[in-house]
Amino acid sequence: MSVNSESSEDLVVLGRFTSPYGVKGWIKVYSYTDPLENILNYNSWQVECDGRLTPVKLEAGKRHGKGLIAKLAGVNTPEEARLWNGREIKVPKSELPQLETGEYYWSQLENLLVYTESGVLLGRVSHLMETGANDVLVVKGTAESIDRQQRLIPWLPDQVVKEIDLDSGLMRVDWDPDF
């Protein structure tokens, strides 16, 4: 098991291991990619172990029911697979496909400061949720924001989300602070 020198800032979380599957060391994978199977296309899986990033070799992976299962090199028993439970699967950001202008990865939106069009700070994007109709930004109040309230703001570019400036780390939204 070698340790990679890549920093956590250069990586993005694409999924996590959940629990062993079967008796041959397979493990269930919860994927954040869309479609789910896309996580299996990345060769440079990294997992944090004891505060250090460790490369993980994927021997095989496939769809199973509504989820995925994977076989990792050197993991041959349910007991060995259980050691991976809950660990996040990270890959270098450089391996992600380039997006069209105006498209963003969720990881790029997380931690952006969210302002109304009139300049009121609502908070910081904590994470995003899929709801079926449209994705939702979960914005948590900060010490500097109008209040400490958590807001659920629909991800509707041009309608609600008016501007995203990744370089400045901010987003402008058409949103009533009282809502």
C-alpha positions in Angstrom: 0.0 0.0 0.0 1.7 3.1 -1.2 0.8 6.7 -0.2 0.0 9.3 -2.8 1.5 12.8 -2.4 -1.7 14.4 -3.9 -3.3 16.9 -1.6 -6.9 16.7 -0.5 -7.5 20.0 -2.3 -6.6 18.4 -5.6 -9.2 15.7 -5.1 -13.0 15.5 -5.3 -15.2 13.0 -3.6 -17.2 10.8 -6.1 -18.6 8.2 -3.7 -18.1 6.1 -0.6 -17.8 2.5 0.4 -20.8 1.3 2.5 -20.7 -2.4 3.4 -19.3 -5.8 2.3 -21.1 -7.8 -0.3 -20.8 -11.6 -0.5 -18.0 -13.7 0.7 -15.2 -12.9 -1.8 -14.3 -9.4 -0.6 -16.7 -7.3 -2.8 -18.0 -4.1 -1.3 -21.0 -1.9 -1.9 -20.3 1.5 -3.4 -22.5 4.6 -3.0 -21.8 6.8 -6.1 -22.4 10.5 -6.3 -21.9 10.4 -10.1 -24.6 10.6 -12.7 -25.1 8.0 -13.9 -24.0 5.9 -11.0 -21.7 3.7 -13.1 -19.5 6.6 -14.1 -17.5 6.3 -10.8 -16.2 3.0 -12.2 -14.6 4.8 -15.2 -12.0 6.5 -13.0 -8.7 4.7 -12.4 -7.2 6.8 -9.7 -9.3 6.1 -6.7 -7.8 7.5 -3.5 -9.0 6.8 0.1 -8.0 8.5 3.3 -6.5 6.0 5.8 -5.1 7.2 9.1 -4.8 10.7 7.8 -3.0 9.7 4.6 -4.2 9.3 1.1 -3.9 5.7 -0.2 -4.4 4.7 -3.8 -7.0 1.9 -4.3 -6.9 -0.4 -7.3 -10.3 -1.3 -8.6 -10.2 -4.9 -10.0 -13.9 -5.0 -11.0 -17.1 -3.1 -10.5 -20.7 -3.4 -11.7 -24.2 -2.4 -11.2 -26.1 -4.6 -8.6 -29.8 -3.9 -8.0 -30.2 -0.2 -7.4 -26.5 0.3 -6.5 -22.9 -0.7 -7.3 -20.5 -3.3 -6.0 -16.7 -3.3 -6.4 -13.8 -5.7 -6.0 -10.7 -4.0 -4.8 -7.2 -5.5 -5.2 -6.0 -7.2 -2.1 -9.5 -7.4 -0.5 -10.6 -11.0 -0.5 -12.9 -11.5 2.5 -15.9 -9.7 4.0 -13.8 -8.9 7.0 -11.2 -7.1 4.8 -14.0 -5.3 2.9 -15.5 -4.1 6.2 -12.4 -2.1 6.9 -13.4 0.2 4.0 -16.9 0.9 5.3 -17.7 4.6 5.3 -14.5 5.7 3.6 -14.9 8.3 0.8 -13.7 7.5 -2.7 -11.7 10.5 -4.1 -10.2 11.1 -7.5 -8.0 13.9 -8.9 -10.0 16.9 -10.1 -7.8 16.8 -13.2 -9.5 13.5 -14.3 -13.0 15.1 -14.3 -14.4 15.9 -17.8 -14.3 19.5 -18.8 -17.7 21.1 -18.5 -19.5 23.5 -20.9 -19.6 27.2 -20.0 -22.3 27.7 -17.3 -22.1 24.1 -16.0 -20.6 23.3 -12.6 -19.7 20.3 -10.5 -21.5 20.3 -7.2 -18.1 20.3 -5.5 -17.4 23.7 -7.2 -20.5 25.2 -5.7 -20.0 24.0 -2.1 -18.6 26.6 0.2 -19.5 29.5 -2.1 -20.9 32.6 -0.2 -24.5 33.3 -1.3 -25.6 36.9 -1.7 -29.0 38.2 -2.7 -29.0 40.6 -5.7 -29.2 43.5 -3.3 -26.0 42.4 -1.5 -27.5 40.6 1.6 -25.3 37.7 2.6 -27.5 34.6 3.2 -24.7 32.2 4.1 -22.5 29.6 2.6 -23.4 26.6 0.3 -23.1 23.6 2.6 -24.1 21.0 0.0 -26.7 20.2 -2.7 -29.6 17.7 -2.7 -31.4 16.0 -5.5 -35.2 16.3 -5.1 -36.5 15.1 -8.5 -37.9 18.3 -9.7 -34.7 20.2 -9.5 -31.5 20.2 -7.3 -31.5 22.3 -4.2 -28.7 24.4 -2.6 -28.5 24.0 1.2 -27.2 27.4 2.4 -26.2 27.6 6.0 -26.0 31.0 7.8 -22.5 32.1 8.9 -21.3 34.6 11.6 -21.3 37.3 9.0 -24.6 36.5 7.3 -28.0 38.2 7.9 -28.8 35.3 10.4 -27.8 31.8 11.2 -30.8 30.3 9.4 -30.5 27.4 6.9 -32.1 28.1 3.6 -33.1 25.7 0.8 -32.7 27.5 -2.5 -33.6 25.8 -5.8 -30.8 25.3 -8.3 -32.5 27.2 -11.1 -29.8 29.0 -13.2 -31.0 32.3 -14.7 -34.3 32.2 -12.7 -33.0 32.0 -9.1 -29.2 31.6 -9.4 -28.2 34.8 -11.2 -24.4 34.7 -11.0 -21.6 32.4 -10.0 -18.0 33.7 -9.6 -15.8 30.8 -8.7 -12.7 33.0 -8.6 -14.3 35.2 -6.0 -16.1 32.3 -4.2 -19.5 33.8 -4.4 -23.0 33.3 -5.9 -25.8 35.8 -6.4 -29.4 34.7 -6.2 -32.8 36.2 -6.6 -34.1 35.2 -3.2 -36.0 36.9 -0.4 -34.0 36.7 2.8 -37.2 36.3 4.8 -38.0 33.0 3.0 
